[in-house]
């Protein structure tokens, strides 16, 4: 593998007829430990169920040339006859999968958000995302099925492709996200034990997440509850 590719073999040996290769451009690594944590969580859940899922991580966060210089290596991995299904996570990974997959190998594409809905800014949408989405919306013609995280995303697909789309929101890892006492939780986060807290989960620099609404709401709350505060969870 090159610096742009990392391979994570399955942690379980399931039925060979279900052996699957994931191609993803999001996965936690040393550069961004939180990058694509939800993709890792899905893989870990399947491993726990005993399913055989290998992951090929295409490190697009290191630069766009990663998508072009790795095509030969990706094609060699995809060509492995042991894989019965190829599952691409994101429009970018889907484009690479379409360019490298072996014929008659069923392809599933999971869309993640901006790859169908475009990336918003204060003037509308970024030019780059507009161009990319025009390409990504055509990828389902080459896939056996698609997955979107919401019905809204599914509506962004061409009408003739929606019958092969499945709306499957990301699940919640209940081993990690389980109730704890408020005191214990605040101590682990080094937060004061007193005062009310509102939690905003997301990148405040991502306009679509609307951190400005959370901040404005907290200003209204502080009129009657001056000790209340907003905590932002990003990059964790």
N, C-alpha and C positions, 0 to 999 in steps of 0.2 A: 504494500500500500504506500501511497505517497503522503506528503504532509497534508494534502487536501482530503484524504480518505482515511477513515478508521473503520475497522470491522469488529463487530461485537457478536461472537457466536452465541447461539442459544444456550441458556442455562438449564434447559431440559431437553430430553429426547422423546418427543411425542411420536404419534403415528407418522410414518414417512409420507403417506398420501396427503398429509396436511402441512408438510414442511414449507415454510413461507420465507421469502426474503423481503425485508423492509428496506426501502431507500428513503432516507430522510435527510433534510438539510438543517434539522434542529435536533440537538442532543447535548446534554450537559457535558462540558469539558473544562480544561484548566483555564481557558480564556474567559468563558462565561459559564460558571457552575450552574446557573439557573436556566441556561438556554435550552428550550425545548424540554423542560422537566416533565411536562404533561405527556410527551411522546414516550419518554423513558418509563413513566408510570404505567402507561398502557402496555408496553413491552413486558415490564416486570409482572404485571397482572396475568398476562398470558403465560409467562414462564411458570408462575405459581400454579396455573391450571394444568401444566404439563404439556403445553403446546410448543412445538419446535419452530422458533422464530429467530432467524439471524438478522442482524441490523447492519446495513452499510451506511455509514454516516458521511455525507458529503458536506464538507466544511465550507459552505458558502460564506460564512461570516468572515473568512480570511480574504475574500475578494471574489469578484465575479468570474475571474479566469478559472476558478476552481471548477466551474460547471463545464468548461470546454477542455481543459487539460486532462481531465480524468475520464473522459468518455471511453477510451480504450479499456482502462482498468475496470470501469463499471460494467462494460459489455462482457468482459471475461467472467466476472462474477455472476451476472445475470444469466449467462449461458449454461451455468451448472445445471445439469439435467435433474438433480435432486429437488430443485425448487419447483413446486407445483403452482404457486401463486406469487405474483410480484405486487407488493403494496407500497405505493408512493405516498409520502406524507408531505403535502404542500404542492402548490402549482409548480414551483421551481423543480422539485424532485420529480413531479409528474412529467415535465417536459424532458428531463433527462431519461426517465424510464421509457417514454415513447421513442426516444432516439436510440435506445440501446437494447430494448427487450427482444427476446427471441419470439418468433411467430408462434402462435397457438398457446403462448403462455398467458393465462388470464391476468389482467392488470386491474387493480383497484386504486383509485386516486382519492385520498382524503384531503379536502380543502380546509384551510385553517381560518380564513377571514378575509384579509386584504387581498388574497390571491383571487377572490371572486368579487369583492365589494369595493376594491380600490383603496388606496391610502388617502385619507382626507387631509386637507389643510384648510387654512382660513379662506382660501379663494376657490375651494372646490375639491379637486383631487390632484395629486401629483402627476406630472406628465409621465414619469417612468412607470408608475402603477397602472395608468391608463393603457399604455402600450403593452405591458406584461399581461394584464387581465384579458386583453383582446386575444392574446395567444392562449392563455390558460383556459379560457371558456371553450376552446375548440378541442382540448385534450380528451374530453369524455367520448368523442367519436371513436377513439382508439382504445377505450377501456371497456371492461366487462361491466363495471359498476363504479359509482362514485359515492363518497360520503361527505356530507356537510354537517357543520355543527349546529345549524339552525335552519328553520324553514325559510327564513329570509334569504340565506345564502343559496338554498335550493332554487328559489325563484330567479336567481341570477343566471341559471343555466337555461339553455335553449329549451323551449317547450317539449320538443321531441326527445330530450335527454332526461327529463325529470322522472320518467317512469323507472329509470335505472339508478336513481339517486336515493340514498337512505339517510335520513336525518338522525344522527347519533351524537348527541352532546358528549363532551369529555366526562368520564366518570370521576368519582371522588374516591381517593384512597382512604378508606376508613381506618386503616391501621395508623396512618399518619395524622389524619384529621379526626380526632376523637375528643369528646368532652373532657376537659380538665377543670380544676378549680380556678377561679379568677385569680386568686393570690398566687398560685403556682405559675400560672401562665404569665402574669406580669413580672414575676421574679425572673423567669427564664428570658424575658425580653428586656430586662433592666428598666422596666417602666415603674413609675410611682404607683403605689397600691391604692391611692385615693384619686378621686375624680373620674368623670365619665370620658370614655374614649370612643371615637368613631374611626373605623378602619377603612382606608381606601386601598384596594389591591390593584395595582397596575402601574404602568409607566406614566408619570405625570407629563412627560414630553410627547406622549402619543395623543394627538388631538382627539382621536375617536374615543378615548377613555374618559374624557371630560372631567379631568381633575378640577377644573375651574368651578364646576357645579358643586362638587363636594366642598371646596373651600368656601364658596358663597353660602352654602347651607350651614356650614359651621359658624360663619359670621353671624347668621341669624340665631343660631342656637346660643351663641355666647352672650346674646343680649339678656337672656334669662339664666344662663348657666355659664358664668365667666370662667369656671375651672375646667369646662369641657374642652377637649382638644382633638385635633385630627392627626392620626398617624398614617403615613403613606408607606406601603410595602411594595418596593420595586427593587429589582435586581437581587432577589433573595430566593 
